Amino acid sequence: MGGKLNKPLARERYTWLSVHTSRSTVAEYMRVEWHTVGGICQRVYKDLKANSPSRFESLVNIDIDETSYKKAIST
C-alpha cells in the first residue's frame, strides 16, 4: 500500500466517507480500488476495537415489571 493510506488522517477520511457513502463512491472519489477502501475500514475497526474498553463492561441489569408498567400508563 502507498504511504498516503497509512497516515491516520487519510485513514479517518476514508472511514468517514465509507460511513456516509458507498465503497464504490469512496473509491472513485479517493482514486483507489474499492477493495482498498474495505481493507482500510477493517484496519480502523480493529484499531478501535483493540483500544476501546468492552461495550458490556459497565452494563447494568434493569428489570421492568410489564404489568405495573402498563397499569401506570393506563391510569
PyMOL CGO cylinders between C-alpha atoms (Angstrom):
from pymol import cmd
from pymol.cgo import CYLINDER

trace = [
    CYLINDER, 0.00, 0.00, 0.00, 1.04, 3.52, -0.63, 0.3, 1, 1, 1, 1, 1, 1,
    CYLINDER, 1.04, 3.52, -0.63, 2.22, 5.85, 2.08, 0.3, 1, 1, 1, 1, 1, 1,
    CYLINDER, 2.22, 5.85, 2.08, -0.86, 8.03, 1.84, 0.3, 1, 1, 1, 1, 1, 1,
    CYLINDER, -0.86, 8.03, 1.84, -3.06, 5.16, 3.07, 0.3, 1, 1, 1, 1, 1, 1,
    CYLINDER, -3.06, 5.16, 3.07, -1.08, 4.67, 6.27, 0.3, 1, 1, 1, 1, 1, 1,
    CYLINDER, -1.08, 4.67, 6.27, -1.45, 8.21, 7.59, 0.3, 1, 1, 1, 1, 1, 1,
    CYLINDER, -1.45, 8.21, 7.59, -4.04, 8.46, 10.37, 0.3, 1, 1, 1, 1, 1, 1,
    CYLINDER, -4.04, 8.46, 10.37, -5.78, 11.47, 8.82, 0.3, 1, 1, 1, 1, 1, 1,
    CYLINDER, -5.78, 11.47, 8.82, -6.18, 9.72, 5.46, 0.3, 1, 1, 1, 1, 1, 1,
    CYLINDER, -6.18, 9.72, 5.46, -7.49, 6.58, 7.17, 0.3, 1, 1, 1, 1, 1, 1,
    CYLINDER, -7.49, 6.58, 7.17, -10.04, 8.67, 9.07, 0.3, 1, 1, 1, 1, 1, 1,
    CYLINDER, -10.04, 8.67, 9.07, -11.09, 10.36, 5.84, 0.3, 1, 1, 1, 1, 1, 1,
    CYLINDER, -11.09, 10.36, 5.84, -11.63, 7.03, 4.06, 0.3, 1, 1, 1, 1, 1, 1,
    CYLINDER, -11.63, 7.03, 4.06, -13.54, 5.62, 7.02, 0.3, 1, 1, 1, 1, 1, 1,
    CYLINDER, -13.54, 5.62, 7.02, -15.73, 8.68, 7.48, 0.3, 1, 1, 1, 1, 1, 1,
    CYLINDER, -15.73, 8.68, 7.48, -16.62, 8.69, 3.79, 0.3, 1, 1, 1, 1, 1, 1,
    CYLINDER, -16.62, 8.69, 3.79, -17.38, 4.96, 3.94, 0.3, 1, 1, 1, 1, 1, 1,
    CYLINDER, -17.38, 4.96, 3.94, -19.87, 5.50, 6.74, 0.3, 1, 1, 1, 1, 1, 1,
    CYLINDER, -19.87, 5.50, 6.74, -21.71, 8.15, 4.75, 0.3, 1, 1, 1, 1, 1, 1,
    CYLINDER, -21.71, 8.15, 4.75, -21.42, 6.78, 1.20, 0.3, 1, 1, 1, 1, 1, 1,
    CYLINDER, -21.42, 6.78, 1.20, -20.81, 3.50, -0.61, 0.3, 1, 1, 1, 1, 1, 1,
    CYLINDER, -20.81, 3.50, -0.61, -17.40, 1.88, -1.07, 0.3, 1, 1, 1, 1, 1, 1,
    CYLINDER, -17.40, 1.88, -1.07, -17.50, 2.44, -4.79, 0.3, 1, 1, 1, 1, 1, 1,
    CYLINDER, -17.50, 2.44, -4.79, -18.18, 6.16, -4.30, 0.3, 1, 1, 1, 1, 1, 1,
    CYLINDER, -18.18, 6.16, -4.30, -15.26, 6.44, -1.88, 0.3, 1, 1, 1, 1, 1, 1,
    CYLINDER, -15.26, 6.44, -1.88, -13.03, 4.51, -4.25, 0.3, 1, 1, 1, 1, 1, 1,
    CYLINDER, -13.03, 4.51, -4.25, -13.91, 6.79, -7.15, 0.3, 1, 1, 1, 1, 1, 1,
    CYLINDER, -13.91, 6.79, -7.15, -13.54, 9.96, -5.09, 0.3, 1, 1, 1, 1, 1, 1,
    CYLINDER, -13.54, 9.96, -5.09, -10.23, 8.96, -3.48, 0.3, 1, 1, 1, 1, 1, 1,
    CYLINDER, -10.23, 8.96, -3.48, -8.92, 7.27, -6.67, 0.3, 1, 1, 1, 1, 1, 1,
    CYLINDER, -8.92, 7.27, -6.67, -8.26, 3.83, -5.19, 0.3, 1, 1, 1, 1, 1, 1,
    CYLINDER, -8.26, 3.83, -5.19, -9.73, 0.36, -5.70, 0.3, 1, 1, 1, 1, 1, 1,
    CYLINDER, -9.73, 0.36, -5.70, -12.86, -0.39, -3.68, 0.3, 1, 1, 1, 1, 1, 1,
    CYLINDER, -12.86, -0.39, -3.68, -11.05, -3.41, -2.16, 0.3, 1, 1, 1, 1, 1, 1,
    CYLINDER, -11.05, -3.41, -2.16, -8.57, -0.95, -0.67, 0.3, 1, 1, 1, 1, 1, 1,
    CYLINDER, -8.57, -0.95, -0.67, -11.38, 1.01, 0.98, 0.3, 1, 1, 1, 1, 1, 1,
    CYLINDER, -11.38, 1.01, 0.98, -12.67, -2.17, 2.64, 0.3, 1, 1, 1, 1, 1, 1,
    CYLINDER, -12.67, -2.17, 2.64, -9.20, -3.04, 3.91, 0.3, 1, 1, 1, 1, 1, 1,
    CYLINDER, -9.20, -3.04, 3.91, -8.71, 0.41, 5.39, 0.3, 1, 1, 1, 1, 1, 1,
    CYLINDER, -8.71, 0.41, 5.39, -12.07, 0.24, 7.17, 0.3, 1, 1, 1, 1, 1, 1,
    CYLINDER, -12.07, 0.24, 7.17, -11.21, -3.17, 8.59, 0.3, 1, 1, 1, 1, 1, 1,
    CYLINDER, -11.21, -3.17, 8.59, -7.89, -1.88, 9.96, 0.3, 1, 1, 1, 1, 1, 1,
    CYLINDER, -7.89, -1.88, 9.96, -9.56, 1.15, 11.54, 0.3, 1, 1, 1, 1, 1, 1,
    CYLINDER, -9.56, 1.15, 11.54, -12.20, -1.10, 13.13, 0.3, 1, 1, 1, 1, 1, 1,
    CYLINDER, -12.20, -1.10, 13.13, -9.53, -3.44, 14.54, 0.3, 1, 1, 1, 1, 1, 1,
    CYLINDER, -9.53, -3.44, 14.54, -7.61, -0.47, 15.96, 0.3, 1, 1, 1, 1, 1, 1,
    CYLINDER, -7.61, -0.47, 15.96, -10.73, 0.97, 17.57, 0.3, 1, 1, 1, 1, 1, 1,
    CYLINDER, -10.73, 0.97, 17.57, -11.75, -2.41, 18.97, 0.3, 1, 1, 1, 1, 1, 1,
    CYLINDER, -11.75, -2.41, 18.97, -8.29, -3.04, 20.43, 0.3, 1, 1, 1, 1, 1, 1,
    CYLINDER, -8.29, -3.04, 20.43, -8.03, 0.41, 22.05, 0.3, 1, 1, 1, 1, 1, 1,
    CYLINDER, -8.03, 0.41, 22.05, -11.53, 0.69, 23.50, 0.3, 1, 1, 1, 1, 1, 1,
    CYLINDER, -11.53, 0.69, 23.50, -12.99, -1.00, 26.55, 0.3, 1, 1, 1, 1, 1, 1,
    CYLINDER, -12.99, -1.00, 26.55, -15.61, -3.67, 26.22, 0.3, 1, 1, 1, 1, 1, 1,
    CYLINDER, -15.61, -3.67, 26.22, -19.07, -2.34, 25.35, 0.3, 1, 1, 1, 1, 1, 1,
    CYLINDER, -19.07, -2.34, 25.35, -20.52, -4.57, 28.05, 0.3, 1, 1, 1, 1, 1, 1,
    CYLINDER, -20.52, -4.57, 28.05, -18.05, -3.59, 30.78, 0.3, 1, 1, 1, 1, 1, 1,
    CYLINDER, -18.05, -3.59, 30.78, -20.35, -1.16, 32.61, 0.3, 1, 1, 1, 1, 1, 1,
    CYLINDER, -20.35, -1.16, 32.61, -23.63, -2.84, 31.68, 0.3, 1, 1, 1, 1, 1, 1,
    CYLINDER, -23.63, -2.84, 31.68, -26.31, -2.66, 34.35, 0.3, 1, 1, 1, 1, 1, 1,
    CYLINDER, -26.31, -2.66, 34.35, -29.27, -5.03, 34.52, 0.3, 1, 1, 1, 1, 1, 1,
    CYLINDER, -29.27, -5.03, 34.52, -32.60, -3.19, 34.78, 0.3, 1, 1, 1, 1, 1, 1,
    CYLINDER, -32.60, -3.19, 34.78, -35.77, -5.19, 35.43, 0.3, 1, 1, 1, 1, 1, 1,
    CYLINDER, -35.77, -5.19, 35.43, -39.14, -3.89, 34.25, 0.3, 1, 1, 1, 1, 1, 1,
    CYLINDER, -39.14, -3.89, 34.25, -42.39, -5.28, 35.57, 0.3, 1, 1, 1, 1, 1, 1,
    CYLINDER, -42.39, -5.28, 35.57, -44.57, -5.20, 32.46, 0.3, 1, 1, 1, 1, 1, 1,
    CYLINDER, -44.57, -5.20, 32.46, -47.85, -5.43, 34.37, 0.3, 1, 1, 1, 1, 1, 1,
    CYLINDER, -47.85, -5.43, 34.37, -47.06, -2.49, 36.64, 0.3, 1, 1, 1, 1, 1, 1,
    CYLINDER, -47.06, -2.49, 36.64, -45.70, -0.52, 33.71, 0.3, 1, 1, 1, 1, 1, 1,
    CYLINDER, -45.70, -0.52, 33.71, -48.97, -0.96, 31.75, 0.3, 1, 1, 1, 1, 1, 1,
    CYLINDER, -48.97, -0.96, 31.75, -51.08, 0.00, 34.79, 0.3, 1, 1, 1, 1, 1, 1,
    CYLINDER, -51.08, 0.00, 34.79, -49.08, 3.19, 35.30, 0.3, 1, 1, 1, 1, 1, 1,
    CYLINDER, -49.08, 3.19, 35.30, -49.61, 4.21, 31.69, 0.3, 1, 1, 1, 1, 1, 1,
    CYLINDER, -49.61, 4.21, 31.69, -53.35, 3.49, 31.60, 0.3, 1, 1, 1, 1, 1, 1,
    CYLINDER, -53.35, 3.49, 31.60, -54.19, 5.43, 34.78, 0.3, 1, 1, 1, 1, 1, 1,
]
cmd.load_cgo(trace, "trace")
